[in-house]
Structure formats: structure tokens, C-alpha cells
Amino acid sequence: MSTQLPAVTVVGSINLDMIATTDRLPTAGETIGGAVLSEQPGGKGANQAAAAARLGGSARMVGAVGKDAPGQRMLDALAAAGVDTSDVAQLSEPTGTALIVVDRGGENQIVVCPGANAGFSMEGVEFRADEAVLCQLEVGLDVVLEAARKASGFFVLNAAPAMDLPAELLERCDLVIVNETEYELIPALADAKLVAVTYGKDGSAMFERGRRVAEAPAAAVTVANTIGAGDAFCAALVLALRSGLDYTQALAVANAVGADAVGDPSSQPDLAQLGHYVERTTAASGASS
């Protein structure tokens, strides 16, 4: 594994997460009292950029916030995590907001109001051949496709939320990352070059053209918040693969990072350097063999 972690540019959403924590999730038409309200930086794109930076990668964010107090707060949070925010546009639309209900087991319901996330473009944004580009689907599909066309290096799509994907976009993906539900909802992924699928407590696996070629178990953990865990997994997997780890090792490292994230109540949790997780998973693998 290389000691110099690669550069990652994340193209995606930046949201203010407004989180109501309650004993259980409401059913349709039901009102539940006694919840605790909190606000924190979020958005799949911002979460992934913050995770990449905290893991020790060189992270850049491409996206948009509003010219409002939440927007400045999101920029400050990204900068504090070590993310380059020079390519984050400040638009007249309000900063994106996610309304989230989380139960005591960590399960959640999320409604996203995209705001400025729906208004930015890739105009003027360039990528170097040596940087990985990581996208999600909380911004316009046209923006994601334009990013894929511009990227000359390693292009990764976290295909969430699940939707039908243009054939051109899938062909341009060097890696697609999804959870098991998204994998089922996007049948075209069965023919994709490389797909990583997460299975929660059952770990993760890698598929080449639909053939399972690697897998790694999940670590047991007490769940505090699942919102940012998948995003931390994405950032870690990209960094691990680009650092030269094989599929099985990279999945194990990403699982360990995701486990730390799910045990943290924040959508943008503090994480150790990637090397720490490599050492941890290597030691665990040696102990179990």
C-alpha cells in the first residue's frame, strides 16, 4: 500500500441535516412526541469529502450551497475537516436541507430538499488524471454525467438514491458502490465493470460483471446513526483501492471505517487515518487465520 494517499474530488450534495431522534419511526399519518432535535452538516457529497479528508486523503468538494447562514456553516465544516472548498458555488437558492427522523436503533427516514444542490453546473471544473472522482445521485443526473465525461482518471459512482442510469454513465464508471437494496433496484448493475455492494451487518462484496469476486465480513458495532456510515465506506473504499489494496483488503478496511462511522452520532464523524484501519484489519485477519 502506498504511504501517500491519493487525491479524491467529490462532486455532490451539501445539506444541512435537521435530525429528530425518537424511540421509533412514525407510521403514515402518525404523530410522535418526545423527540430531540439537532442540526449538523450533511449531504452525501459533503459527508464523503469530509470522510476522505479525515482518512488522510487530499479531498476537494464540487457542489453548491446558498448565500445564507447554513451555507456558510457547511463551508466552515468542510474546511475544518480539511476539504478544499474552492469549487463550491454559492447560489441564490437556499442551502439544501435533509429532514431526518432516527429511531433508537439507528434506522432512519429522510426527506431531502435539494435547494442549491439542484442549481450548480460543472462549468469551469477540471479534473487531473491522477485524482479519483466520486459522485452520488443527490444532484442532477446531467451534472453527474458531465463529471463522468470530464474525468480522465478513476471515476466512481455511489448510485444512491437508486434510479435508472444512462448506459453512457455506467460505461464510464470504473466502480459503482451501492447497498443491497440499490443493487436490486438497478438491474443494469449486473453488467457493470465493477460493483461494490454493502449488506449492513453481513459485510460487503465486490462483483465484476455480475460475478462475485471478493467479500469481507462486517465488524460488530453498537449503532448510533447510520446516516453517514455508507458515505464513510465509499470514501474509504476509493482510497483503499487507489492505494493499491486488493479487493478483499479494501472491502475489509472500508467495512471497519463504516463500523466506526455507524457508532458515531454525527453524519460527518471523526475518523482515524486510513493506515490505522489497514493495520487493524490486517491484525484481525491474521488472528482469525
Residue, then its C-alpha position, 0 to 999 in steps of 0.5 A: m500500500s502506498t504511504q501517500l494517499p491519493a487525491v479524491t474530488v467529490v462532486g455532490s450534495i451539501n445539506l444541512d441535516m435537521i435530525a429528530t431522534t425518537d424511540r421509533l419511526p412514525t407510521a403514515g399519518e402518525t404523530i410522535g412526541g418526545a423527540v430531540l432535535s439537532e442540526q449538523p452538516g450533511g449531504k452525501g457529497a459533503n459527508q464523503a469529502a469530509a470522510a476522505a479528508r479525515l482518512g488522510g486523503s487530499a479531498r476537494m468538494v464540487g457542489a453548491v450551497g446558498k448565500d445564507a447562514p447554513g451555507q456558510r456553516m457547511l463551508d466552515a465544516l468542510a474546511a475544518a475537516g480539511v476539504d478544499t472548498s474552492d469549487v463550491a458555488q454559492l447560489s441564490e437558492p437556499t442551502g439544501t436541507a435533509l429532514i431526518v427522523v432516527d429511531r433508537g436503533g439507528e434506522n432512519q427516514i429522510v426527506v431531502c430538499p435539494g435547494a442549491n444542490a439542484g442549481f450548480s453546473m460543472e462549468g469551469v471544473e477540471f479534473r487531473a488524471d491522477e485524482a479519483v472522482l466520486c459522485q452520488l445521485e443527490v444532484g442532477l443526473d446531467v451534472v453527474l454525467e458531465a463529471a463522468r465525461k470530464a474525468s480522465g482518471f478513476f471515476v466512481l459512482n455511489a448510485a444512491p438514491a437508486m434510479d435508472l442510469p444512462a448506459e453512457l454513465l455506467e460505461r464510464c464508471d470504473l466502480v459503482i458502490v451501492n447497498e443491497t437494496e440499490y443493487e436490486l433496484i438497478p438491474a443494469l448493475a449486473d453488467a457493470k465493470l465493477v460493483a461494490v455492494t454493502y449488506g449492513k451487518d453481513g459485510s460487503a462484496m465486490f462483483e465484476r460483471g455480475r460475478r462475485v469476486a471478493e467479500a469481507p465480513a462486517a465488524a460488530v458495532t453498537v449503532a448510533n446513526t447510520i446516516g453517514a456510515g455508507d458515505a464513510f465506506c465509499a470514501a474509504l473504499v476509493l482510497a483503499l483501492r487507489s492505494g493499491l489494496d486488493y479487493t478483499q483488503a479494501l472491502a475489509v478496511a472500508n467495512a471497519v471505517g463504516a463500523d466506526a462511522v455507524g457508532d458515531p452520532s454525527s453524519q460527518p464523524d471523526l475518523a482515524q487515518l486510513g493506515h490505522y484501519v489497514e493495520r487493524t484489519t490486517a491484525a484481525s485477519g491474521a488472528s482469525s487465520 
